[in-house]
Amino acid sequence: MTDPLSNVREAALDLPESEERLSHGQPTFFVAGKQFAQFRHNHHNDHKTVVCVRVSGLDEQAMLLEADPDTYSKPAYLPSWLSINLSGEGVDWAHVADRIAASWELAAPRRLLEAGGR
């Protein structure tokens, strides 16, 4: 079985100038001081393993929640973000890595995006 945190860490730290540090006790990933992903395991005893990522806005969040409620949920304390379910054997890790990268793009400074981004 794959380790969800290792997979999230690899996807996040492969992105330019990203770094990991704890935020509120959770492994959290930043670019230029802005958070773009947070790994949560049993956060406040919710019995879920997820990665929280930025989305472009409430419309995208609502669309994804409606389209795939087994994969996506609303994370506590992070409005306009999305949680991606990392439990079970059927996790599409390429999709998770792509969502992490898209979140990085929403947080990264213009100079990184203009330099070619990811």
MOCOR-V786743 format. One record per pair of residues at least 24 apart in sequence whose C-alpha atoms are under 10 Angstrom apart, sorted by sequence separation. I is the first residue (numbers start at 1). GAP is how many residues later the second one is. D is the distance in Angstrom with one decimal. If there is no record, write none. Layout:
I/GAP/D + I/GAP/D
This chain:
12/24/8.7 + 27/24/9.8 + 28/24/9.3 + 29/24/9.9 + 51/24/9.2 + 52/24/9.6 + 54/24/8.7 + 55/24/9.6 + 56/24/7.6 + 57/24/7.9 + 58/24/9.8 + 12/25/7.6 + 50/25/9.0 + 53/25/9.1 + 54/25/9.0 + 55/25/6.2 + 56/25/8.5 + 12/26/9.7 + 52/26/8.3 + 54/26/6.7 + 55/26/5.4 + 53/27/9.0 + 54/27/4.5 + 55/27/6.7 + 9/28/9.5 + 53/28/5.5 + 54/28/6.4 + 8/29/8.7 + 9/29/9.7 + 52/29/6.6 + 53/29/5.4 + 54/29/9.0 + 8/30/8.9 + 9/30/8.7 + 52/30/5.5 + 53/30/6.4 + 8/31/7.4 + 51/31/8.2 + 52/31/4.3 + 53/31/7.8 + 43/32/9.8 + 44/32/9.5 + 50/32/9.5 + 51/32/5.5 + 52/32/6.3 + 5/33/9.9 + 43/33/9.0 + 50/33/5.8 + 51/33/5.4 + 52/33/9.1 + 5/34/6.8 + 49/34/9.2 + 50/34/5.2 + 51/34/7.0 + 4/35/8.7 + 5/35/8.8 + 40/35/9.6 + 48/35/9.9 + 49/35/8.4 + 50/35/4.7 + 51/35/7.2 + 4/36/10.0 + 5/36/9.0 + 48/36/9.8 + 49/36/6.2 + 50/36/5.1 + 4/37/9.5 + 48/37/7.3 + 49/37/5.4 + 50/37/7.5 + 48/38/8.0 + 49/38/5.9 + 48/39/7.3 + 49/39/9.6 + 47/40/9.9 + 8/42/9.6 + 8/43/7.4 + 40/43/9.1 + 53/43/9.6 + 5/44/9.2 + 37/44/9.4 + 39/44/9.2 + 55/44/8.7 + 4/45/8.0 + 5/45/9.2 + 36/45/9.5 + 37/45/9.8 + 38/45/9.1 + 39/45/9.7 + 40/45/9.9 + 41/45/9.4 + 51/45/8.4 + 54/45/8.5 + 55/45/9.9 + 4/46/8.5 + 5/46/8.7 + 37/46/9.6 + 40/46/9.6 + 41/46/9.8 + 53/46/7.1 + 54/46/8.1 + 56/46/9.1 + 4/47/8.9 + 39/47/9.6 + 52/47/9.6 + 53/47/6.2 + 54/47/9.8 + 55/47/7.9 + 56/47/8.4 + 51/48/9.7 + 52/48/8.5 + 53/48/9.2 + 54/48/7.9 + 55/48/6.4 + 51/49/8.5 + 53/49/8.5 + 54/49/4.8 + 55/49/10.0 + 53/50/5.6 + 54/50/7.9 + 56/50/7.2 + 52/51/9.3 + 53/51/8.5 + 54/51/9.3 + 55/51/7.6 + 54/52/7.0 + 53/53/9.7 + 54/53/8.1 + 37/62/9.5 + 38/62/9.6 + 37/63/6.6 + 36/64/7.4 + 37/64/9.3 + 36/65/8.7 + 36/66/9.0 + 37/66/7.1 + 36/67/5.5 + 37/67/7.7 + 35/68/9.0 + 36/68/5.3 + 35/69/8.3 + 36/69/8.5 + 34/70/9.0 + 36/70/7.7 + 37/70/9.7 + 29/71/9.7 + 35/71/9.8 + 36/71/6.0 + 34/72/9.6 + 35/72/6.9 + 36/72/8.5 + 31/73/7.1 + 34/73/6.0 + 35/73/9.3 + 30/74/8.1 + 31/74/9.3 + 33/74/9.0 + 34/74/7.5 + 29/75/9.0 + 32/75/8.2 + 33/75/9.1 + 34/75/9.1 + 31/76/6.8 + 32/76/6.7 + 33/76/9.8 + 30/77/8.2 + 31/77/5.8 + 32/77/6.9 + 8/78/9.5 + 30/78/8.8 + 31/78/8.0 + 7/79/9.9 + 32/80/9.5 + 4/81/10.0 + 5/81/9.2 + 31/81/9.7 + 4/82/6.4 + 11/82/9.1 + 3/83/9.5 + 4/83/8.1 + 11/83/9.1 + 14/83/9.8 + 4/84/9.8 + 8/85/8.7 + 11/85/8.3 + 12/85/7.5 + 15/85/9.2 + 2/86/9.6 + 7/86/7.6 + 11/86/5.3 + 12/86/9.9 + 15/86/7.2 + 18/86/8.4 + 1/87/8.9 + 2/87/8.4 + 4/87/9.4 + 7/87/9.9 + 10/87/8.7 + 11/87/8.4 + 14/87/9.2 + 1/88/7.5 + 8/88/7.9 + 9/88/9.7 + 11/88/9.7 + 12/88/6.4 + 16/88/9.1 + 2/89/9.8 + 4/89/9.1 + 7/89/9.0 + 8/89/7.2 + 11/89/7.0 + 12/89/7.2 + 15/89/7.7 + 7/90/8.3 + 11/90/7.6 + 15/90/9.5 + 18/90/9.1 + 2/91/10.0 + 12/91/9.7 + 17/91/9.0 + 8/92/8.1 + 12/92/8.1 + 16/92/9.0 + 17/95/8.6 + 16/96/7.7 + 16/97/9.8 + 16/100/9.9 + 16/101/7.2 + 15/102/8.2 + 16/102/6.6 + 15/103/6.0 + 14/104/8.6
